[in-house]
Amino acid sequence: MAEKQWAGTTYGGRRMHNMLIGSLRWIDVRLLYAFASVFVVPVCLILNASRGIAYRYFRQRHGYGPLKAAWKTYVNHCLFGQVVIDRFAMYAGKKFQVDIEGYEHFQRLSQSPQAFVQLSSHVGNYELAGYSLVSENKPFNALVYFGEKSTIMENRDKMFAGNHIHMIPVRDDMSHLYEMNRVLHDGEILSMPADRFVGSSKGITLPLLGAEARFPQGPFSVATACGVEVIAVHVVKVKARGYKIYVTPLPYDTQAPRKEQQQQLAARYVAELERILKLYPTQWYNYYEFWQS
């Protein structure tokens, strides 16, 4: 029987989520971190295919020995659990200390009348960027997975409401493409992940951590079609109540042929993703076979 792939949605139902949010209004997140590390993560490692995927990532892509790769696999799942807990803690009103490196790049683009694209990855806790990188001059539009649980979507709506943030759900009828096109033509901000296929299967193959990996062509095609500037944003956990945001510009030659523009932009994005993964190898949360080998 084939191993079940990670569904990409937050575990649990509405009642469980609401109970967690309510408890986090008065419980220290570190207590839940400890509970998850001792009781929840070991069970997940036994039952889920993610353990093998993460283990091979540490063994093959980072070259760790068997024992170190096994330990890093455990740490990776603990950190992922902490990120999930932190999301619910934010819904409960808790604040986190945030340090931003490269904030001037976001400020410059947000103050410009032109639209720009913000590319993310499944590293760390990208959702926190929506509460920290706030533009007072133009709306921020985030492409999100439509199949996420209703409680998550509702709480995101509440959190984003005061930050000029609008979510664009990816739908089967492809209506999100029209909304993305409107956003860029109206001079707004468009945020989307560039390390996971959503909808179209067209891709660009580039080396990442020593092996060929396939990335979706869509994000790079959207940005280059309008000739807009692009930044990469990664949000990584650095301590129990603290995060660091990396904002990095991704320049490309807007006068080059369209296909070459896409290749240049994709290469810049992958180079930045590799830099972040080397700095924070245990915060990669793409639990499926990412590399072609």
N, C-alpha and C positions, 0 to 999 in steps of 0.2 A: 504493500500500500504506500502511495506517495506521501511524503511528509506534507503536512498542512502549512501553507504559507501564512505569514502574519497578515491579518485582514486590514490593518492600517487604521482601526478604530479603537477608541478607548474602551477598556473592559468594564462591564457592569451596566446596570440599568438605572433608570431615573431615581428610584428610591435610594439605591446605594450611593449614587452621586450626590444627591441632596443631603443624605446623612453625613457624608464625608465633608461637604462644604460647611454644614452646621457645626460639626465637631472641630473643624480647623479654625473656627472663630475664637476658640479658647485653648486648643491643644497646640503645644510647640511642635513645629514640623519635624524636629529632630527625633521626637518620640515615634512618629510614624515612619521615619527613615529606618530606625532601629528595628521596628516591628517587621517592616517589609524585607529588610536584609536577612533577618533570622527565619521568618516564617513563610513569606510570600515568594521571594526570589528562588530559594531552593526548589520549591514546588514547580515554579515556572521552568526552571532549568531541566527538570525531569520530564515534564509534559510537552514542552514546546520545541519545535525544530530550530528555534532561534539560537539555541546553545551551540549546535553544530556549525551554523552559519557564522556566528561570532567567533567561535574557536578557529575556524579556517581563516577568517579575516586576520586574526592575530598571528597565526602560524605562518601563513603564506604571504600576506601583504606587509607585515611588520617584522617577520623573521624571528619571532619569539620561540623559545623552547617549549616543549609540551607542558611542563608545570606552570611556567609563566603565562602561557597562552590560556590555560585553564583558569588561573587566578584572574587574569584580565577579563575573561568571559564573565566571571562572577561579578567583578567590579562594574563592568559595563551594564549588566542587568540591574545592579543596585542603583547606579546613577540614573538609568532610565526610569526606574521606579521613583526616584527622588524628583525627577523632572515632572512626572505625572502628578505627584503630590503637590509640587510647587504650583502647578497650574490651578489645581483646586484651591490651594491656599490663596492665590490671587483672586479667585472668584469670591473667597470668603473675606476679602479686604486686607489681607496681609501684604506688606511691602517688602521688596528686596533691594539691597544695595546694588547699583548698576554703574559700572565704569565703561565708558565708551571710547574706543580708540578709532580715530578717523572721523569723528563727529562733524568736522568742518566740511567733509565731502557731502554729507547728507544736507547740512545747512545750506550750502551753496546751491545745490540742485533744488531744494524745496523753495528757495527764494527766487528761482528762475521761472519765467513764464512757460518754459517748455516742459513737456512731460519727461519722466524718466522711469526706468525699470529697475526694480530691486530684486535680485536673485538670491534665493536661500537654498539650504540643504537640510537633510535630516540629521543635523548635528546639533547637540545641545538642546536649547529651549527657545526656538525661533519665535514662538508666540509672544514671548516677553518683549520682543522688539516693537510690537504693536502698541505697547504701553509706554515705551521709552523713546522711540524715534517718532516724535509727533511734529507734524507740519501744521503751522497756523495759516499757511498761505494756500494750500491746495489739498483736496481730498486724497486719502490713501485707500487704495483698493487692493484687497488681498484675495488671490485665487485660493479656494479651499476645497477640500474633499467633501462632496455632497452626502456621502454615506455616513458621516460622523453622527454620533448619538445626539438626540435632540437637546439633552441637558447641556452638552458641551456647546452646541451652536447657540443656544439661548443665553448662556453665560458670557460667551464671546460677544454677542450683540450688546449686552449690558455694559461690559468692560470697554468696548470700542466706541460706544455711543458718544462719549464726550471727547473723542480724539479724532473726529472727522474720518473715521475708518468705516469702509463699506466692504462686506464680504461678497465675493463672486463665486457661488457654488459651481463646480464642474458638473454639467448635466449631460444626459445622454443625447438630448436634442441639439447639443452644440451651441445653445444660446449664449453660453459664456463667451464665445468667440466674438460675438457682436458687441457685448458689453466691454470686453478688453479693447476692441478697436475704438469704441467711443471714448474710453478713458484716455487713451493715448492722444487722440485727436483733440480732446478738450484740455490738454495740458496738465493732466493729473498724474498721480503716482500709481504704478502697477507693480504689485509684489507677487512673485510666484516661485515655487520650487523648481530647480533645474536638474535634480538628480533622481527623478522618478517619472516614469511614463504615465501620462493621464490622457486618455482619448487616443490620439494618433500614435501609431507605432513607428513613425519615422524617427531615425536616430543618427547620432554622430558618434563614431568610435574614436576614443582617445586613450592614451596610457594614463593610468592612475595607480600610484604606488607599485610600479613595476609590472603591471599587467594591463591588457586591453580591456576597457570597460565601455559600455554603450550608454550614452546620455540622450535624453529626448531632444529632438531638433526644435520643437515648438517654441520654447522660451527664447532661444537665440534668433529664430526666424521672426518672431513677433517684434523683438527689439530692433533688429536691423531693417525690418520693413518700413519702420517709421524713422530710422536714423537717430534714435534717441540715445542719450547717455545711459550707462548701466553701472550699478554698483552691486557688489556682493556683500551680504550681511550675515554674519554668524554670531550666535549668542551661546556662550559656553558657561557652564557652572564652575566657579572657582572656589567657592566655600559654601557652607550651609545656607547662609542668607545672602549670598552675593553672586553676581554674574558679570561677565565681561562681554561687551559687544564689539566685534571687529567690523568696521565699515571700510571696504576697499574698492576703489574705482576700477572698472574693467574697460580700458580704452580699446577701440578698434578703428580701422581705417574706413570711414564712411564713404570714401570715394572709390574703394575697391569694388570688384564685381560682387554681387550679392552673396554668392556661395562662399566666396573667400571671407567676406565680412562675418558670416555665421561661423566659419571655421576659426577665425581669429578670436571671436568673442567666446566661443566654447573653450578654446585652449586657455584663454585667460581665466575663465571661471574654474576650469579643472585644476589649473596651477594653484589658484587660491584655495580650493577645497583640499588639495594635497597638503598645502602648508598648514592648514588648520588641523588636519588629521594627524600630521606628525607632531603638532604641539599638544593635541588632546585626543590621542588614539582611542581612549575608552568612551568617548562621547559620540560615536558613530552609531546611529539607530536605524539603519536600513536593513531590516531583518529578512532579506531574501538574497538569493545568489546573484550578486551584483556584477562580478567579474565574469567574462566569457569563459575563462578556463575552469 
